[in-house]
Amino acid sequence: MRTITIDGPGKNALGTARMEELLGQLDAAGDAPLLLTGAGDAFSAGLDLKEVHAADLDGMRVFLTLLTALVARLYHHPAPTVAAVNGHAIAGGCILALVCDHRIATTNPRARIGLNEIALGLRFPPRVLAVCRDRLPARHHHEIFLGAGLHGPEDALRLGLVDALDDDPVARGRAVLEAWSAHPRGAYTAAKQALREGVDVVDAEVDRRFEEDVLPVWCGPEIKARLEGFLKR
């Protein structure tokens, strides 16, 4: 069992350096069962919006490629993965929790969990959207994605953003991970692969449209202005 802790400034915001660090920790973990949590009182407040605001087209391409790679690595990790959501899990932070096999959130009513990308004017990379859709109940897709709200723990549980609540999500997460890791590994891995096979595969035309039409939006003037206002709050 390995514990990976998202740890950095901005409530563990996901910038290039942080994502590279997490990918390195996943490399080091090999095929060990994983507990993913955050340092301090947050899981992760999401993407580093200062870096997003400053990025040009090439920089944004690298940034979103890293995010997509990190999401895919967690989603397809062959062993059990549990997210101990110990505080805010917002946007990109929520996505990292979503792709784990089981997600346990704090009962702290101040914690906020959700996908608020649309409220910021941001568009999901296609593979990231595909895995989020797979990990969320279809009946709540419109409320989660289009409503773009941030939810307290009880509402996050109702929506399927998390699977359970606990006063100590790390301790509960370790217990769940130990129990799930007791299953024969070959059978667990095979079933997980079968459940997720092909989910995040997109065709060349989808990639082309994202590269030509969507990527420029991420670093366009409208998004920069919106993020600038958000960062001044």
Contacts in CASP RR format, 6 or more apart in sequence:
PFRMAT RR
TARGET T0000
AUTHOR 0000-0000-0000
METHOD contacts of the structure
MODEL  1
MRTITIDGPGKNALGTARMEELLGQLDAAGDAPLLLTGAGDAFSAGLDLK
EVHAADLDGMRVFLTLLTALVARLYHHPAPTVAAVNGHAIAGGCILALVC
DHRIATTNPRARIGLNEIALGLRFPPRVLAVCRDRLPARHHHEIFLGAGL
HGPEDALRLGLVDALDDDPVARGRAVLEAWSAHPRGAYTAAKQALREGVD
VVDAEVDRRFEEDVLPVWCGPEIKARLEGFLKR
1 32 0 8 1.000
1 33 0 8 1.000
1 34 0 8 1.000
1 35 0 8 1.000
1 174 0 8 1.000
1 177 0 8 1.000
1 178 0 8 1.000
1 181 0 8 1.000
2 25 0 8 1.000
2 28 0 8 1.000
2 29 0 8 1.000
2 32 0 8 1.000
2 33 0 8 1.000
2 34 0 8 1.000
2 35 0 8 1.000
3 34 0 8 1.000
3 35 0 8 1.000
3 36 0 8 1.000
3 37 0 8 1.000
4 22 0 8 1.000
4 25 0 8 1.000
4 26 0 8 1.000
4 29 0 8 1.000
4 34 0 8 1.000
4 35 0 8 1.000
4 36 0 8 1.000
4 37 0 8 1.000
5 37 0 8 1.000
5 38 0 8 1.000
5 39 0 8 1.000
6 12 0 8 1.000
6 14 0 8 1.000
6 18 0 8 1.000
6 22 0 8 1.000
6 36 0 8 1.000
6 37 0 8 1.000
6 38 0 8 1.000
6 39 0 8 1.000
6 43 0 8 1.000
6 44 0 8 1.000
6 93 0 8 1.000
6 96 0 8 1.000
7 38 0 8 1.000
7 39 0 8 1.000
8 18 0 8 1.000
8 39 0 8 1.000
10 45 0 8 1.000
10 48 0 8 1.000
11 42 0 8 1.000
11 44 0 8 1.000
11 45 0 8 1.000
11 46 0 8 1.000
11 88 0 8 1.000
12 18 0 8 1.000
12 38 0 8 1.000
12 39 0 8 1.000
12 40 0 8 1.000
12 42 0 8 1.000
12 43 0 8 1.000
12 44 0 8 1.000
12 45 0 8 1.000
12 46 0 8 1.000
13 44 0 8 1.000
13 45 0 8 1.000
13 46 0 8 1.000
13 47 0 8 1.000
13 48 0 8 1.000
13 49 0 8 1.000
14 44 0 8 1.000
14 46 0 8 1.000
14 47 0 8 1.000
14 48 0 8 1.000
14 67 0 8 1.000
14 70 0 8 1.000
14 92 0 8 1.000
14 93 0 8 1.000
14 96 0 8 1.000
15 47 0 8 1.000
15 48 0 8 1.000
15 51 0 8 1.000
15 63 0 8 1.000
16 48 0 8 1.000
16 51 0 8 1.000
16 62 0 8 1.000
16 63 0 8 1.000
16 66 0 8 1.000
18 48 0 8 1.000
19 66 0 8 1.000
19 67 0 8 1.000
19 70 0 8 1.000
20 66 0 8 1.000
22 70 0 8 1.000
23 66 0 8 1.000
23 69 0 8 1.000
23 70 0 8 1.000
23 73 0 8 1.000
26 34 0 8 1.000
26 70 0 8 1.000
26 73 0 8 1.000
26 74 0 8 1.000
26 77 0 8 1.000
31 77 0 8 1.000
31 78 0 8 1.000
31 79 0 8 1.000
32 79 0 8 1.000
33 79 0 8 1.000
33 80 0 8 1.000
33 81 0 8 1.000
33 82 0 8 1.000
33 177 0 8 1.000
33 180 0 8 1.000
33 181 0 8 1.000
34 74 0 8 1.000
34 77 0 8 1.000
34 79 0 8 1.000
34 80 0 8 1.000
34 81 0 8 1.000
34 82 0 8 1.000
34 100 0 8 1.000
34 177 0 8 1.000
35 81 0 8 1.000
35 82 0 8 1.000
35 84 0 8 1.000
35 170 0 8 1.000
35 173 0 8 1.000
35 174 0 8 1.000
35 177 0 8 1.000
36 74 0 8 1.000
36 81 0 8 1.000
36 82 0 8 1.000
36 83 0 8 1.000
36 84 0 8 1.000
36 96 0 8 1.000
36 97 0 8 1.000
36 100 0 8 1.000
37 43 0 8 1.000
37 83 0 8 1.000
37 84 0 8 1.000
37 85 0 8 1.000
37 86 0 8 1.000
37 169 0 8 1.000
37 170 0 8 1.000
38 44 0 8 1.000
38 84 0 8 1.000
38 86 0 8 1.000
38 87 0 8 1.000
40 86 0 8 1.000
41 86 0 8 1.000
41 87 0 8 1.000
42 86 0 8 1.000
42 87 0 8 1.000
42 88 0 8 1.000
42 89 0 8 1.000
43 83 0 8 1.000
43 84 0 8 1.000
43 85 0 8 1.000
43 86 0 8 1.000
43 87 0 8 1.000
43 88 0 8 1.000
43 89 0 8 1.000
43 93 0 8 1.000
43 96 0 8 1.000
43 97 0 8 1.000
44 88 0 8 1.000
44 89 0 8 1.000
44 90 0 8 1.000
44 92 0 8 1.000
44 93 0 8 1.000
44 96 0 8 1.000
45 88 0 8 1.000
45 90 0 8 1.000
45 91 0 8 1.000
45 93 0 8 1.000
46 90 0 8 1.000
46 91 0 8 1.000
46 92 0 8 1.000
46 93 0 8 1.000
46 94 0 8 1.000
47 67 0 8 1.000
47 91 0 8 1.000
47 92 0 8 1.000
49 120 0 8 1.000
49 227 0 8 1.000
49 230 0 8 1.000
49 231 0 8 1.000
50 231 0 8 1.000
51 63 0 8 1.000
52 60 0 8 1.000
52 63 0 8 1.000
52 218 0 8 1.000
52 219 0 8 1.000
52 223 0 8 1.000
52 227 0 8 1.000
53 224 0 8 1.000
53 227 0 8 1.000
53 228 0 8 1.000
53 231 0 8 1.000
55 63 0 8 1.000
55 218 0 8 1.000
55 219 0 8 1.000
56 219 0 8 1.000
57 215 0 8 1.000
57 216 0 8 1.000
57 219 0 8 1.000
59 219 0 8 1.000
60 215 0 8 1.000
60 218 0 8 1.000
60 219 0 8 1.000
61 211 0 8 1.000
61 215 0 8 1.000
64 125 0 8 1.000
64 215 0 8 1.000
64 218 0 8 1.000
67 92 0 8 1.000
67 125 0 8 1.000
67 128 0 8 1.000
68 125 0 8 1.000
68 127 0 8 1.000
68 128 0 8 1.000
70 96 0 8 1.000
71 95 0 8 1.000
71 96 0 8 1.000
71 99 0 8 1.000
71 127 0 8 1.000
71 128 0 8 1.000
71 131 0 8 1.000
72 127 0 8 1.000
72 131 0 8 1.000
72 200 0 8 1.000
74 81 0 8 1.000
74 96 0 8 1.000
74 99 0 8 1.000
74 100 0 8 1.000
75 99 0 8 1.000
75 131 0 8 1.000
75 196 0 8 1.000
75 199 0 8 1.000
75 200 0 8 1.000
76 193 0 8 1.000
76 196 0 8 1.000
78 185 0 8 1.000
78 189 0 8 1.000
78 192 0 8 1.000
78 193 0 8 1.000
79 181 0 8 1.000
79 185 0 8 1.000
79 188 0 8 1.000
79 189 0 8 1.000
80 101 0 8 1.000
80 102 0 8 1.000
80 177 0 8 1.000
80 180 0 8 1.000
80 181 0 8 1.000
80 183 0 8 1.000
80 188 0 8 1.000
81 99 0 8 1.000
81 100 0 8 1.000
81 101 0 8 1.000
81 102 0 8 1.000
82 100 0 8 1.000
82 101 0 8 1.000
82 102 0 8 1.000
82 103 0 8 1.000
82 104 0 8 1.000
82 173 0 8 1.000
82 174 0 8 1.000
82 176 0 8 1.000
82 177 0 8 1.000
82 180 0 8 1.000
83 89 0 8 1.000
83 96 0 8 1.000
83 97 0 8 1.000
83 98 0 8 1.000
83 100 0 8 1.000
83 102 0 8 1.000
83 103 0 8 1.000
83 104 0 8 1.000
84 104 0 8 1.000
84 169 0 8 1.000
84 170 0 8 1.000
84 172 0 8 1.000
84 173 0 8 1.000
84 174 0 8 1.000
85 97 0 8 1.000
85 103 0 8 1.000
85 104 0 8 1.000
85 105 0 8 1.000
85 106 0 8 1.000
85 111 0 8 1.000
85 113 0 8 1.000
85 162 0 8 1.000
85 169 0 8 1.000
86 106 0 8 1.000
86 169 0 8 1.000
86 170 0 8 1.000
87 105 0 8 1.000
87 106 0 8 1.000
87 108 0 8 1.000
87 111 0 8 1.000
88 111 0 8 1.000
88 112 0 8 1.000
88 113 0 8 1.000
89 96 0 8 1.000
89 97 0 8 1.000
89 105 0 8 1.000
89 111 0 8 1.000
89 112 0 8 1.000
89 113 0 8 1.000
89 114 0 8 1.000
90 112 0 8 1.000
90 113 0 8 1.000
90 114 0 8 1.000
90 116 0 8 1.000
90 150 0 8 1.000
91 114 0 8 1.000
91 115 0 8 1.000
91 116 0 8 1.000
91 117 0 8 1.000
91 120 0 8 1.000
91 122 0 8 1.000
92 115 0 8 1.000
94 113 0 8 1.000
94 114 0 8 1.000
94 115 0 8 1.000
94 161 0 8 1.000
95 115 0 8 1.000
95 128 0 8 1.000
95 131 0 8 1.000
95 132 0 8 1.000
97 103 0 8 1.000
97 113 0 8 1.000
97 161 0 8 1.000
97 162 0 8 1.000
98 131 0 8 1.000
98 132 0 8 1.000
98 135 0 8 1.000
98 136 0 8 1.000
98 161 0 8 1.000
99 131 0 8 1.000
99 132 0 8 1.000
99 135 0 8 1.000
101 180 0 8 1.000
101 192 0 8 1.000
102 163 0 8 1.000
102 164 0 8 1.000
102 173 0 8 1.000
102 176 0 8 1.000
102 177 0 8 1.000
102 180 0 8 1.000
103 161 0 8 1.000
103 162 0 8 1.000
103 163 0 8 1.000
103 164 0 8 1.000
104 162 0 8 1.000
104 163 0 8 1.000
104 164 0 8 1.000
104 165 0 8 1.000
104 166 0 8 1.000
104 169 0 8 1.000
104 172 0 8 1.000
104 173 0 8 1.000
104 176 0 8 1.000
105 111 0 8 1.000
105 113 0 8 1.000
105 153 0 8 1.000
105 156 0 8 1.000
105 157 0 8 1.000
105 161 0 8 1.000
105 162 0 8 1.000
105 164 0 8 1.000
105 165 0 8 1.000
105 166 0 8 1.000
105 169 0 8 1.000
106 153 0 8 1.000
106 165 0 8 1.000
106 166 0 8 1.000
106 167 0 8 1.000
106 169 0 8 1.000
107 153 0 8 1.000
107 165 0 8 1.000
107 166 0 8 1.000
107 167 0 8 1.000
108 153 0 8 1.000
109 152 0 8 1.000
109 153 0 8 1.000
109 154 0 8 1.000
111 152 0 8 1.000
111 153 0 8 1.000
112 150 0 8 1.000
112 151 0 8 1.000
112 152 0 8 1.000
113 150 0 8 1.000
113 151 0 8 1.000
113 152 0 8 1.000
113 153 0 8 1.000
113 156 0 8 1.000
113 161 0 8 1.000
113 162 0 8 1.000
114 144 0 8 1.000
114 149 0 8 1.000
114 150 0 8 1.000
114 151 0 8 1.000
114 156 0 8 1.000
114 161 0 8 1.000
115 132 0 8 1.000
115 144 0 8 1.000
115 145 0 8 1.000
115 148 0 8 1.000
115 149 0 8 1.000
116 148 0 8 1.000
116 149 0 8 1.000
116 150 0 8 1.000
117 123 0 8 1.000
117 124 0 8 1.000
117 148 0 8 1.000
118 145 0 8 1.000
118 146 0 8 1.000
118 147 0 8 1.000
118 148 0 8 1.000
119 147 0 8 1.000
119 148 0 8 1.000
119 149 0 8 1.000
120 223 0 8 1.000
120 226 0 8 1.000
120 227 0 8 1.000
120 230 0 8 1.000
121 222 0 8 1.000
121 223 0 8 1.000
121 226 0 8 1.000
122 218 0 8 1.000
122 223 0 8 1.000
123 214 0 8 1.000
123 217 0 8 1.000
123 218 0 8 1.000
124 132 0 8 1.000
125 210 0 8 1.000
125 214 0 8 1.000
126 202 0 8 1.000
126 206 0 8 1.000
126 207 0 8 1.000
126 210 0 8 1.000
127 200 0 8 1.000
127 202 0 8 1.000
130 199 0 8 1.000
130 200 0 8 1.000
130 202 0 8 1.000
131 199 0 8 1.000
131 200 0 8 1.000
132 145 0 8 1.000
133 141 0 8 1.000
134 196 0 8 1.000
134 199 0 8 1.000
136 144 0 8 1.000
136 159 0 8 1.000
136 160 0 8 1.000
136 161 0 8 1.000
137 159 0 8 1.000
137 160 0 8 1.000
140 159 0 8 1.000
140 160 0 8 1.000
143 159 0 8 1.000
144 159 0 8 1.000
144 161 0 8 1.000
151 159 0 8 1.000
151 161 0 8 1.000
153 162 0 8 1.000
153 165 0 8 1.000
154 165 0 8 1.000
156 162 0 8 1.000
157 163 0 8 1.000
157 164 0 8 1.000
157 165 0 8 1.000
164 172 0 8 1.000
166 172 0 8 1.000
166 173 0 8 1.000
180 188 0 8 1.000
217 223 0 8 1.000
END
